[in-house]
Amino acid sequence: MQPEERQAKIEAYLQKAEFASLEELAQQVGASVSTVRRDVAALEERGLARRTHGGARLLQAPKSDEYVFNIRDTHQVAEKEAIGAACAALIQPGQNVILDSGTTCFHVAKHLGDKVAQIITNSLPIANLFSGSNRHEVHLSGGTIYPRLGTLVGPHAVETFSRLHADVAILSGGGLAADGITNSHALLVDIQRAMIAGAAQVIFCLDATKFGRRSTFFLCDFTDVDVVVTDAKAPADLVAALRARGIEVVLA
């Protein structure tokens, strides 16, 4: 593949995803990380992308709204709200909770009320939700801000969660299939794995549209999952398979 073709594919991918790690881009174009690093530098010279620590982000507005927080939060709203309430009901008073940056986790946060003492997150919308409260202690991770996604990503965000411990981690994902849970970005997966490692209990909140679906990057298998909260439309066969593995499944 010629450099111009690779760079066009990289730009097209960033138009959809807005940001990506070098490893993620290398996988997309079938080239080495060092080659992709040079391609990103060329795109930066043309004002199309900007290099970040270990990756690249788009400079121009994406052509797709697929990953934009406010757009994504208009999908399956009733289901996400029900899942959020059902998940919050599982949290015990005084527990410390990690919340990831998915829109479903935002709906969980809305229902936590005064139950939790500490919230640890990489989500700007969740941090903002509790910013006016004097009853909650909010720990916001470091990292690179992606305003349209409302999230902090990158090595500093991973480091934050690697150094913290919580009673519960509440996460979302891009898909749940027979072999485990996947998500759409390698950078998000890196952070979520650190969240899982730092929590005594792991809860995934996934609406029924995520069942039987695989996103690009593998996140974890079911040995890392304690509870799955979903809605009543979730496929019965997958729900039964999860329960057979000893995972608690809550149907909101």
C-alpha distance (Angstrom), angle and dihedral (degrees) to the residues before:
residue distance angle dihedral
M1 . . .
Q2 3.80 . .
P3 3.83 119.8 .
E4 3.82 92.0 -112.0
E5 3.81 91.2 54.4
R6 3.82 92.7 47.0
Q7 3.77 91.8 48.8
A8 3.80 91.4 49.5
K9 3.81 89.7 52.3
I10 3.81 91.2 47.6
E11 3.79 91.2 50.2
A12 3.82 90.9 47.7
Y13 3.79 91.1 51.0
L14 3.80 92.0 48.8
Q15 3.80 88.9 49.7
K16 3.80 87.2 62.0
A17 3.79 100.7 35.5
E18 3.86 102.4 26.9
F19 3.81 92.4 -149.3
A20 3.81 137.2 30.6
S21 3.77 142.1 167.9
L22 3.81 119.3 -109.2
E23 3.81 89.1 -112.8
E24 3.79 90.1 53.6
L25 3.81 91.8 50.7
A26 3.80 91.7 45.6
Q27 3.79 89.2 55.4
Q28 3.80 91.4 49.3
V29 3.82 94.9 53.7
G30 3.82 100.0 30.1
A31 3.81 95.5 -120.0
S32 3.79 137.5 118.1
V33 3.79 122.4 -87.1
S34 3.81 90.9 -113.9
T35 3.82 90.7 53.7
V36 3.79 91.5 48.8
R37 3.81 89.9 48.5
R38 3.82 88.8 58.6
D39 3.81 90.8 46.5
V40 3.80 91.1 52.2
A41 3.81 89.5 49.7
A42 3.81 88.6 53.5
L43 3.80 91.2 50.2
E44 3.80 89.2 48.7
E45 3.82 90.4 54.2
R46 3.80 88.1 54.0
G47 3.81 91.8 50.5
L48 3.82 94.1 -114.7
A49 3.81 101.6 110.3
R50 3.76 141.8 11.2
R51 3.77 127.2 -139.1
T52 3.79 116.6 -122.4
H53 3.79 130.8 -177.4
G54 3.80 101.6 -59.5
G55 3.78 96.3 -14.9
A56 3.78 149.7 31.2
R57 3.77 138.4 -101.7
L58 3.77 133.8 -158.1
L59 3.81 119.5 -103.6
Q60 3.78 98.6 -168.4
A61 3.81 122.7 63.4
P62 3.81 111.1 -85.3
K63 3.81 117.8 -109.7
S64 3.81 90.4 -137.7
D65 3.81 128.0 62.3
E66 3.80 92.5 -161.8
Y67 3.80 94.6 112.8
V68 3.82 100.3 34.6
F69 3.82 110.9 119.4
N70 3.81 97.3 -138.0
I71 3.80 92.2 46.6
R72 3.79 93.6 46.4
D73 3.79 90.1 49.1
T74 3.81 90.1 63.8
H75 3.83 90.6 63.7
Q76 3.84 119.6 93.2
V77 3.81 90.1 -11.4
A78 3.82 96.4 164.3
E79 3.81 91.1 48.4
K80 3.80 93.1 47.4
E81 3.79 91.3 48.8
A82 3.81 91.6 51.0
I83 3.81 91.0 46.3
G84 3.80 90.2 48.6
A85 3.80 92.3 53.7
A86 3.81 93.0 45.2
C87 3.79 92.7 49.1
A88 3.81 93.7 47.0
A89 3.82 88.5 53.1
L90 3.82 88.6 62.6
I91 3.80 93.4 58.6
Q92 3.81 116.8 96.9
P93 3.82 120.9 -137.0
G94 3.79 113.1 -89.6
Q95 3.79 96.7 18.7
N96 3.79 120.9 140.7
V97 3.78 111.5 -126.7
I98 3.82 135.7 -160.3
L99 3.81 112.3 -151.6
D100 3.79 121.7 -170.5
S101 3.78 125.0 -146.6
G102 3.82 101.0 -98.5
T103 3.78 119.2 123.0
T104 3.82 91.3 -120.3
C105 3.81 89.2 56.9
F106 3.80 88.1 53.6
H107 3.81 88.1 59.4
V108 3.81 89.4 50.2
A109 3.80 89.5 53.0
K110 3.81 90.8 53.5
H111 3.81 89.9 60.7
L112 3.80 100.3 43.9
G113 3.78 94.1 87.2
D114 3.79 112.5 167.3
K115 3.80 95.4 -24.0
V116 3.78 97.5 100.0
A117 3.79 127.4 61.6
Q118 3.80 98.3 -165.9
I119 3.79 132.4 26.0
I120 3.80 121.0 -165.2
T121 3.79 115.7 -167.9
N122 3.80 148.7 147.9
S123 3.81 91.1 -149.8
L124 3.78 118.2 108.2
P125 3.85 93.1 -162.7
I126 3.82 90.9 52.9
A127 3.80 92.5 46.3
N128 3.80 89.3 49.2
L129 3.80 91.0 49.1
F130 3.81 90.0 62.1
S131 3.81 98.0 32.2
G132 3.81 93.8 102.3
S133 3.81 95.1 46.8
N134 3.78 122.2 101.9
R135 3.81 90.9 -170.2
H136 3.79 97.0 66.1
E137 3.78 130.6 65.6
V138 3.81 107.8 -148.9
H139 3.81 122.4 -161.8
L140 3.81 111.3 -164.4
S141 3.78 116.0 -164.6
G142 3.76 124.5 -125.5
G143 3.77 120.7 -116.0
T144 3.78 142.6 100.3
I145 3.81 115.5 -43.3
Y146 3.79 118.3 -128.0
P147 3.81 100.3 -170.7
R148 3.80 98.1 -166.5
L149 3.80 90.4 52.3
G150 3.77 93.8 41.3
T151 3.78 91.9 -136.6
L152 3.80 143.4 113.2
V153 3.80 116.1 -131.3
G154 3.79 140.6 169.5
P155 3.82 137.5 64.1
H156 3.80 95.2 -45.6
A157 3.80 90.9 56.1
V158 3.81 90.8 49.0
E159 3.82 90.0 48.9
T160 3.81 91.6 52.6
F161 3.78 93.2 57.1
S162 3.80 92.3 40.8
R163 3.82 89.0 62.4
L164 3.81 98.4 45.0
H165 3.79 136.2 74.2
A166 3.79 128.7 -156.2
D167 3.78 137.4 178.9
V168 3.79 92.3 -125.2
A169 3.80 137.2 17.0
I170 3.80 115.9 -157.9
L171 3.78 113.9 -163.0
S172 3.77 141.9 168.9
G173 3.79 130.7 -153.7
G174 3.76 146.4 -168.6
G175 3.78 98.0 -113.2
L176 3.79 146.9 -1.7
A177 3.80 120.2 -151.8
A178 3.80 136.2 158.8
D179 3.82 92.8 -80.3
G180 3.80 98.8 48.0
I181 3.80 145.3 -80.7
T182 3.80 126.7 -39.8
N183 3.79 137.0 -172.7
S184 3.77 138.1 -159.9
H185 3.83 102.0 -114.4
A186 3.78 133.3 48.3
L187 3.82 89.5 -146.3
L188 3.80 91.4 55.0
V189 3.80 91.2 47.2
D190 3.82 91.8 53.5
I191 3.81 90.6 54.4
Q192 3.80 94.4 44.1
R193 3.81 91.9 51.9
A194 3.80 88.9 54.7
M195 3.82 89.1 49.3
I196 3.81 90.9 51.9
A197 3.80 92.1 49.0
G198 3.80 90.9 51.5
A199 3.79 98.9 52.4
A200 3.80 134.3 79.4
Q201 3.82 91.9 -148.3
V202 3.81 128.8 27.9
I203 3.80 122.7 -153.6
F204 3.80 123.6 -176.5
C205 3.81 119.3 -158.5
L206 3.81 110.1 -158.4
D207 3.78 128.2 159.7
A208 3.80 118.5 -136.4
T209 3.83 93.6 -97.1
K210 3.83 88.7 69.5
F211 3.82 93.4 58.2
G212 3.79 115.6 101.6
R213 3.80 90.1 12.4
R214 3.81 129.7 114.6
S215 3.78 123.5 -154.6
T216 3.79 122.6 -159.3
F217 3.80 101.6 -90.0
F218 3.80 129.4 49.3
L219 3.81 111.6 -125.7
C220 3.81 107.6 177.4
D221 3.77 145.1 -35.1
F222 3.77 123.0 -116.7
T223 3.80 95.6 -91.8
D224 3.82 86.0 79.6
V225 3.82 94.2 51.3
D226 3.81 125.8 86.8
V227 3.80 102.4 169.1
V228 3.81 136.4 15.4
V229 3.80 118.2 -162.2
T230 3.79 114.9 -163.9
D231 3.80 140.5 145.0
A232 3.79 131.2 -89.1
K233 3.82 92.8 -96.6
A234 3.82 92.9 67.7
P235 3.84 111.7 123.6
A236 3.79 110.0 -92.2
D237 3.82 93.6 -138.9
L238 3.80 94.0 56.2
V239 3.81 91.8 43.4
A240 3.82 89.3 52.5
A241 3.82 91.0 47.3
L242 3.80 91.0 53.2
R243 3.80 92.4 49.0
A244 3.80 90.3 48.3
R245 3.81 87.2 58.8
G246 3.80 90.2 55.8
I247 3.82 95.0 -103.2
E248 3.78 116.5 141.3
V249 3.81 110.0 -125.6
V250 3.81 118.5 -162.1
L251 3.81 116.6 -164.0
A252 3.80 109.2 -154.4
